[in-house]
Amino acid sequence: MLWALLLIAGIIALVKFPSFRKTIFVIASTLALAVVVYLLYDKQQTEASKKLVRVEELEFADMRMGPESFGSGYKLTGRVKNNSRYTVFVIQTKIHVLDCDDKSNCEVVGEEERDIAPLIPPGQVRDIDDSIYFGSGTHIRGHFQWNYTISEIRARP
């Protein structure tokens, strides 16, 4: 109820007092400008963070994926070493599940894009142990295969 009274008082003040109207306009404009500046800064920082570490500076070892012992997902395990001089905080991957026949003809039956690694400081190693769910259409009739590509790396100094 109090908010309704404040709203009515604000509307009356906007109509009756031009100086109040100007003050509200200045405050609203300043807030809008601050939001726009922050969004531009954040976009610039995000783009800059994508250029600090190259894929070649990360060392992936013992990467494995297979059906989980419970549920309908897959278990992704492995290890990542950060050989760069920056702290990596995002490794975005695109993972494909393939259904292959005896002649190595493969079809993609599942695709997922996700962040697979925790925070990795320079020169350190982190284990990957993640469950991945591809949806209900990932029934393998032939031989299970999988692959992955790194689509984005983000880091900070």
Secondary structure, DSSP 8 states (H G I E B T S, - for coil): -HHHHHHHHHHHHHHH-HHHHHHHHHHHHHHHHHHHHHHHHHHHHHHHHTTS--GGGEEEEEEEEEE-SSSS-EEEEEEEEE-SSSEEEEEEEEEEEEEE-TT--EEEEEEEEEE----B-TT-EEEEEEEE---TT---SSEEEEEEEEEEEEEE-
